[in-house]
Amino acid sequence: MSSASLSLPARLEAILYLKGRPLSLGELAEIASAGLIEPIERDAVEMALITLMADYAHRDTALEIRQDAQRFSLQLRDSHADLVQTLLPVDLSTATLRTLATVALKRRILQSDLVELRGSGAYDHIKELLAQDFIERRRQSDGRSFWISLSDKFHRTFAVTQLATVDPTPVVRAKGNPAA
């Protein structure tokens, strides 16, 4: 069965699963239209999402379609948080996990750029991630910062074989504006 022959709710479910992040109606419509002759309208996407949300609400499933503001995502139900702790016995704070996720998305990032992105708390996150052996740190050959990358333990623990390619463009800092 080709992706073009999937029903719109099934197509949206696949998109939400594969993207793994909240998407707007416009983004969903654009992605769902890929490879089709006629573009899918936002109204049709909204109706298909309502159908999909109702379907998940009536099934005995660990997943749900969650709407946060104007974005939609496929998530594990909150009621299954204990299962996550059992399967992923990683004792990291949410902030530290977000810092780890940033490293994972970039694959390799300068510590100074990571701190720029995540704030000064990233220093503590880096220390904790190094202590638990989820990241590796190597001094930059031509600078004062360190390169941060994922360790083998990260890949074993999270069973991540390959991540989507992320633009490796370094963080651009505007003069006088450290948050830029």
N, C-alpha and C positions, 0 to 999 in steps of 0.2 A: 504494500500500500504506500503510495507516494504521499509526501507531506501536503501536496496540493489537494488530495482527495480526503483529507481529514476534515471533520466538522470544525466549524470555527471555535467552539468551546474546547475541543481537543487540541486544536492548533495553539490556542492561547495557553492552555495548560502546559504544553510542551515548551513554549517560549518562556513562561514563568519559571519552569523547572530548570531549563538550560541557562537562562540569564542569572538566576540566583540572586536577584536584587529587585527592589521595587521599581516598577515601570509605570509611566503615565499612560492614559488612553491613547494619546498621540503616538508615543513610542510603540505601544502594542499594535496599533493600526498599521504603522509603517513596517514593522518587522513581519507582521502577519501577512502583509500584502506582497512581500518579497516572493518573486517567482510566479505571481499571478498576473493575469491579463488586466483584470479590473482591480483597482485599489479598494481596500476594505475601509468603509467609513467608520468614524469614531462611534457613531450611534450604534452601529452593528456590533462593534467591539464591546460597548457598554452592555448591550443586551446579552451578548454571549457570556460576558463575565458574570452577570446576574444569574444566568442559567448555571454556570459552572459553580458559583458560590452556593447556590441552592442545592446542587448535586452533592457537593462536599458536606454541606450541613446535614443532609439526610443519610449519608453513608457512615458506616463505622470505620473511620480512617484516622490515621495519626496526623494527616495534613489538612490544611485549610487555606482558602484564598483570603488573604488579609488586606484590607484597605486602610491605608494610613494617609490622611489628607487626600490628595488626588492621585496616589500611587497604589499599585496593587502588587502583591507578591504571594508566592506559594511558600508557606511556612509550616513548621511543626507546631501543632497545637500546644498552647502553654501548659495544658494539663499533662504533657509528656516530658516536662523538665527533668523529672527524676530519672527517666530513661536516658536522657542525654548525659547526666552526671555518671550513670552507671557505665555507659558505653564509651564515653570520653572522660575518663577520670583525670582531667587536667585541672589543677587548682590554680586558675588564673582569673584575675578580675576582668570585668568586661572591658575596661580601658586597656589593660594589657593585651587582651585578645584582639582588640581593634588595632593596636600597634603591630601585633604579629600579623594580622590580616594585611596591613599596609605593606609590611616587608614581603609577604607572600605575593601580593599583587605586583609589586615592583621587581620582585626576584632578587634584586641587588640594589641597595640604596645607601647613600652616604649617611652616616649617623647625623650629621648636621642638617641634612635635608629632612630626615625622619623627625627630628626635633622641631624643625620648622613646620612640618605638616601636623604633628601630633601634640605639640606644646612641650614645655619643660618637663612635664611628668614622664615623658618618653625616656628620660635618663633612667628613672627607676624601673620602667617597663623593660628596658634593654638589660639592665642588671639582672632582673628576675628571669627573663627569657634566656640569658646566658647561663644562669645558675641551673635552670631546668634543661639546658642543652637543646633548645628549640631553634636557636640562631647561632651563627658564627660571626666573629668580628675580626677583621684584618685591617691593619694600618694602611692608609692610603699612601701609595708610593711617592706622590708628588704634592702632598698636602698635609694638613694637620688632623683631618678627620679620619674616621674608620669606615670601611665598607661593611655593611651588615647584609648577611644573606642567610638563607634557610639551612638548617642542619639536616643530616640524615634522619635524626630522631623526629624532626617535624614531619618528614615525608612518611615515616613508618607510623607515627601516631595518628596523623590525619588522613592517611591513605591518599595523598594527593600525588598524582603522577605527572600531570601537566596542567598549568594554569594558562588562561587566556593571555595572549601577548598584550602587555600594557605599554603605552608610549614611554620609552625610557628617557624622555626629555627631562633634564634636571629641573628642580624647582627654581623658578625665576623670582628673584627678590627685588621688589621695588625699593628704591632708596627711601629711607625714612619710614617705610611701612613693612614691619617684619611679618605681618599676617598676609601679605600679598602672595 
